[in-house]
Amino acid sequence: MMCNPTAPPASQRPTPVGPRSCERSFPGRLDQVREARAFMTRMLGGCPAADDAVLLVSELATNACTYTASGAPGGTFTVRIERFRGLVRAEVEDQGSTWDGDLSSAQPPHGLYLLQALSASCGTYPGARGWVAWFTLGTPAPPSSPPSPPPSLVLP
């Protein structure tokens, strides 16, 4: 697992698969975390990494509503998702707090620790008004053909 303090430049990101790149903002209330989960579920239908992605976005959205200005009256948080061949990349942008964006202080069983434990890569970077926490998850390709049965053992 690799956690980086900054997001990779756009020029180094893979090209999304079809119409699988989307963004949506939500009111910064805890009852909207379920809406963010539903959004992720719709975007990742059939993706092997969907369950982990939905869980991680839920954790990040909850943090945004609980610990940042996103949870203040009129606040919002934004979820972005990109689906690539073999990879899902998602991020949640909040509206700011006194947090310094350092993921290294995360301890179990808290959400940022879970982010680091489940993701293939993750990090934070300053957003327009707050922090963006991002992660990637690998999506294994389905097998191209069934495995061959082992050869028969022939005794003389």
N, C-alpha and C positions, 0 to 999 in steps of 0.2 A: 504494500500500500504506500502511496506517495501523497503527501499533503504539501501543497505549495502555497506560499503566501499570496501569489497573484494568479490571475487567470491567464491562460495562454493567449497570445495575440490572435486576433481573428484570422490572420493569414496562416496560422498553424493549426487551425481547427479543421476537422474533416467536414466534408459536405454532407448536409442532412439528407436523409432518404426521403424522397417525395415531399408531401406536405406535412412533414413531421417536425415542424419547428413552430412553437407557439408561445405566447405570453399572455398572462392575464393578471390584473390587479384585483385585490379583494379588500373589503373594509377590514381594518385592523382589530377585529373582534374574534374571540376564541370560537364563537359559533361558526366562523367562516373557515376554520381549519378543515372541517369536514367537506366544505365546498372545494378547497384546494386539493384534498385527497380525491374527490370525485373527478376533478379536472385532470389530475394525473392519470387516474384509472382509465378515463376515456382516451387520453392521448397515447397510452401505452398498451392498449388492448392487445392481448396475445403476446406481449413481450415477456421473455423469461425473467427479466429483471424488474418487472412491474411492482411486485410486492415490496421489494427493498426500496425502490424509488419512492413509492407512495409513503412508506414508513419514514424515510428520511425527510421528505418534503413536509410531512406532518410535524416532525420534530422542529424543523427550521421555522415553519410558519408559527408554531406555538411559541417558540422563542421570540420571534418578531413581535407577536401580540403581547407577550408577557413582559419583556425586558427592554423594549425600545419605544421610541416615539410613535411607532406604527400603532401601538395599543391605545394611544391618547384619542380623545374624541376627534373624529374626522380623519384619523390616521389610516394608512393603507399598507399593504405589503404586496409584492409582485412575485409571481412564480413564472419562471421561464423553463421550457423543456425543449431539448433537441434530441431527436432519435437518429442515430447513424447505423450503418451496418456494423453490428458487433459492439455497439456502445450507446449508452444513454447518458446525456449530460443534462443536469438540472441545476437551477439556482433559485434562491429566495433573496430578494432585496428588501431590506427594512428601511425605516426613516431615521435611523440614527440613535445612538446612546453613548454612554461614556466608555463602552467596551472598546478595547484596542484591536480587535480582530484576530487575536492570537489564539489559535486552536490548541496549542501545546499544553495549556493549563486544564484542558477538559479531563474530567475524571469519571470513571464508571459510577453509577449507571446513567449519567446525564446524556442528553441528546447529542451534544457535540462529540462526546466520546464515541457514541454509536455511529455518528457520521464517519469518524475516522476508522472505526472497526469494520464497517460494511462496504465502504466505497473503494473503488480501484484507485481513485485519486480525489483529492478535495482541497479546498482552500478558501480564502476570503480575499476580497479586494474592496477598496472604497467605491461606493456607488455614487449616484447623483446627490443623495441626501443622507445616506447611511452606509451600512455594510452589505455586501453581497456575499453570501455563503454559497459555494458551489460544490458539486460532486459529479463523478462519473461512475458508472457501473458497466461492467462488461456484460454482453448478452451472447451467450454461447450459441454458435450456429447449430441447427439441427443436423443430425448425421445425414450424409448424402446417400448412404445405402446401409442396409442392415449388416451387422458384422457377420463374417463368414463363420460357419460352424467349424469346430476343430477337426482336423483330419482323423479318420478312423484308425484305430490301432489294429493292424493285421498281424496275427501271430502265425508263424509257419506251422 
